[in-house]
Amino acid sequence: MVEVGGFFGLLLLILVVYAVVKTVQSDASTLGKVIWVVLLLMLPVLGFILWLLFGPKG
């Protein structure tokens, strides 16, 4: 039986990696990219939600 916490942990990991890749590929400034990546790695759940709402576009 798959552990529910393990499934959500894996899903969160995939989403955070996606957000980091999209941030690095964006047109944001280098400082902006660094801040977003650090936020995503230090606070994955909150960082991902904030990235969805306010993150770099394009």
PyMOL commands that place a pseudoatom at each C-alpha (Angstrom):
pseudoatom trace, name=CA, resn=MET, resi=1, chain=A, elem=C, hetatm=0, pos=[0.000, 0.000, 0.000]
pseudoatom trace, name=CA, resn=VAL, resi=2, chain=A, elem=C, hetatm=0, pos=[1.353, 3.425, -0.966]
pseudoatom trace, name=CA, resn=GLU, resi=3, chain=A, elem=C, hetatm=0, pos=[1.744, 5.862, 1.864]
pseudoatom trace, name=CA, resn=VAL, resi=4, chain=A, elem=C, hetatm=0, pos=[-0.313, 9.034, 1.369]
pseudoatom trace, name=CA, resn=GLY, resi=5, chain=A, elem=C, hetatm=0, pos=[2.450, 11.267, 2.741]
pseudoatom trace, name=CA, resn=GLY, resi=6, chain=A, elem=C, hetatm=0, pos=[4.913, 9.677, 0.349]
pseudoatom trace, name=CA, resn=PHE, resi=7, chain=A, elem=C, hetatm=0, pos=[2.665, 10.357, -2.635]
pseudoatom trace, name=CA, resn=PHE, resi=8, chain=A, elem=C, hetatm=0, pos=[2.140, 14.008, -1.715]
pseudoatom trace, name=CA, resn=GLY, resi=9, chain=A, elem=C, hetatm=0, pos=[5.839, 14.399, -0.972]
pseudoatom trace, name=CA, resn=LEU, resi=10, chain=A, elem=C, hetatm=0, pos=[6.724, 13.088, -4.422]
pseudoatom trace, name=CA, resn=LEU, resi=11, chain=A, elem=C, hetatm=0, pos=[4.089, 15.330, -6.024]
pseudoatom trace, name=CA, resn=LEU, resi=12, chain=A, elem=C, hetatm=0, pos=[5.463, 18.358, -4.158]
pseudoatom trace, name=CA, resn=LEU, resi=13, chain=A, elem=C, hetatm=0, pos=[9.005, 17.489, -5.259]
pseudoatom trace, name=CA, resn=ILE, resi=14, chain=A, elem=C, hetatm=0, pos=[7.913, 17.322, -8.903]
pseudoatom trace, name=CA, resn=LEU, resi=15, chain=A, elem=C, hetatm=0, pos=[6.057, 20.651, -8.647]
pseudoatom trace, name=CA, resn=VAL, resi=16, chain=A, elem=C, hetatm=0, pos=[8.987, 22.415, -6.965]
pseudoatom trace, name=CA, resn=VAL, resi=17, chain=A, elem=C, hetatm=0, pos=[11.456, 21.099, -9.552]
pseudoatom trace, name=CA, resn=TYR, resi=18, chain=A, elem=C, hetatm=0, pos=[9.104, 22.325, -12.292]
pseudoatom trace, name=CA, resn=ALA, resi=19, chain=A, elem=C, hetatm=0, pos=[8.885, 25.764, -10.650]
pseudoatom trace, name=CA, resn=VAL, resi=20, chain=A, elem=C, hetatm=0, pos=[12.676, 25.994, -10.285]
pseudoatom trace, name=CA, resn=VAL, resi=21, chain=A, elem=C, hetatm=0, pos=[13.227, 25.062, -13.947]
pseudoatom trace, name=CA, resn=LYS, resi=22, chain=A, elem=C, hetatm=0, pos=[10.605, 27.561, -15.156]
pseudoatom trace, name=CA, resn=THR, resi=23, chain=A, elem=C, hetatm=0, pos=[12.107, 30.274, -12.933]
pseudoatom trace, name=CA, resn=VAL, resi=24, chain=A, elem=C, hetatm=0, pos=[15.627, 29.699, -14.254]
pseudoatom trace, name=CA, resn=GLN, resi=25, chain=A, elem=C, hetatm=0, pos=[14.313, 29.815, -17.845]
pseudoatom trace, name=CA, resn=SER, resi=26, chain=A, elem=C, hetatm=0, pos=[12.335, 33.026, -17.256]
pseudoatom trace, name=CA, resn=ASP, resi=27, chain=A, elem=C, hetatm=0, pos=[13.320, 36.559, -18.260]
pseudoatom trace, name=CA, resn=ALA, resi=28, chain=A, elem=C, hetatm=0, pos=[13.539, 37.694, -14.628]
pseudoatom trace, name=CA, resn=SER, resi=29, chain=A, elem=C, hetatm=0, pos=[16.686, 39.334, -13.292]
pseudoatom trace, name=CA, resn=THR, resi=30, chain=A, elem=C, hetatm=0, pos=[19.402, 37.140, -11.829]
pseudoatom trace, name=CA, resn=LEU, resi=31, chain=A, elem=C, hetatm=0, pos=[18.651, 38.389, -8.321]
pseudoatom trace, name=CA, resn=GLY, resi=32, chain=A, elem=C, hetatm=0, pos=[14.964, 37.655, -8.822]
pseudoatom trace, name=CA, resn=LYS, resi=33, chain=A, elem=C, hetatm=0, pos=[15.737, 34.134, -9.996]
pseudoatom trace, name=CA, resn=VAL, resi=34, chain=A, elem=C, hetatm=0, pos=[18.005, 33.499, -7.013]
pseudoatom trace, name=CA, resn=ILE, resi=35, chain=A, elem=C, hetatm=0, pos=[15.389, 34.748, -4.559]
pseudoatom trace, name=CA, resn=TRP, resi=36, chain=A, elem=C, hetatm=0, pos=[12.651, 32.577, -6.094]
pseudoatom trace, name=CA, resn=VAL, resi=37, chain=A, elem=C, hetatm=0, pos=[14.839, 29.460, -6.169]
pseudoatom trace, name=CA, resn=VAL, resi=38, chain=A, elem=C, hetatm=0, pos=[15.907, 29.937, -2.538]
pseudoatom trace, name=CA, resn=LEU, resi=39, chain=A, elem=C, hetatm=0, pos=[12.290, 30.505, -1.502]
pseudoatom trace, name=CA, resn=LEU, resi=40, chain=A, elem=C, hetatm=0, pos=[11.165, 27.384, -3.350]
pseudoatom trace, name=CA, resn=LEU, resi=41, chain=A, elem=C, hetatm=0, pos=[13.884, 25.260, -1.760]
pseudoatom trace, name=CA, resn=MET, resi=42, chain=A, elem=C, hetatm=0, pos=[13.553, 26.617, 1.780]
pseudoatom trace, name=CA, resn=LEU, resi=43, chain=A, elem=C, hetatm=0, pos=[9.734, 26.715, 1.955]
pseudoatom trace, name=CA, resn=PRO, resi=44, chain=A, elem=C, hetatm=0, pos=[8.503, 24.299, -0.707]
pseudoatom trace, name=CA, resn=VAL, resi=45, chain=A, elem=C, hetatm=0, pos=[4.733, 24.427, -0.079]
pseudoatom trace, name=CA, resn=LEU, resi=46, chain=A, elem=C, hetatm=0, pos=[4.442, 28.147, 0.639]
pseudoatom trace, name=CA, resn=GLY, resi=47, chain=A, elem=C, hetatm=0, pos=[7.116, 28.964, -1.935]
pseudoatom trace, name=CA, resn=PHE, resi=48, chain=A, elem=C, hetatm=0, pos=[5.279, 27.066, -4.669]
pseudoatom trace, name=CA, resn=ILE, resi=49, chain=A, elem=C, hetatm=0, pos=[1.974, 28.775, -3.856]
pseudoatom trace, name=CA, resn=LEU, resi=50, chain=A, elem=C, hetatm=0, pos=[3.644, 32.193, -3.886]
pseudoatom trace, name=CA, resn=TRP, resi=51, chain=A, elem=C, hetatm=0, pos=[5.440, 31.290, -7.133]
pseudoatom trace, name=CA, resn=LEU, resi=52, chain=A, elem=C, hetatm=0, pos=[2.109, 30.404, -8.746]
pseudoatom trace, name=CA, resn=LEU, resi=53, chain=A, elem=C, hetatm=0, pos=[0.605, 33.723, -7.667]
pseudoatom trace, name=CA, resn=PHE, resi=54, chain=A, elem=C, hetatm=0, pos=[3.521, 36.142, -8.012]
pseudoatom trace, name=CA, resn=GLY, resi=55, chain=A, elem=C, hetatm=0, pos=[6.357, 34.312, -9.765]
pseudoatom trace, name=CA, resn=PRO, resi=56, chain=A, elem=C, hetatm=0, pos=[8.123, 35.470, -12.908]
pseudoatom trace, name=CA, resn=LYS, resi=57, chain=A, elem=C, hetatm=0, pos=[6.055, 35.147, -16.055]
pseudoatom trace, name=CA, resn=GLY, resi=58, chain=A, elem=C, hetatm=0, pos=[7.513, 34.287, -19.421]
for i in range(1, 58): cmd.bond("trace and resi %d" % i, "trace and resi %d" % (i + 1))
show_as sticks, trace
zoom trace
